[in-house]
Amino acid sequence: MTEPGFPKYRRGQRVKTVVDLVNDRSFPNTEPEGVLLAAGATGEIINVAIHTDANVPIYIVDSGEQLLIGCLEEEITVL
């Protein structure tokens, strides 16, 4: 990870997940703790925000699965 609060990736980059992304109850119509995207799924970063309390970047990734998922740096890598 880079400096706290400074994003490593940028909007428009293609990324893939390096871990299974599970529902942390943010998606009410999906099984709690169910896999939203499996490791290796690809997508594009459409927005980058900073979590104000934790001071870490949150990457909004469009996977083309009709889901926009907030990801941490350690959950994704660039293609």
Secondary structure, 3 states (H helix, E strand, C coil): CCCCCCCCCCCCCEEEECCCEECCCCCCCCCCCCEEECCCCEEEEEEEEEECCCCEEEEEEECCCCCEEEECHHHEEEC
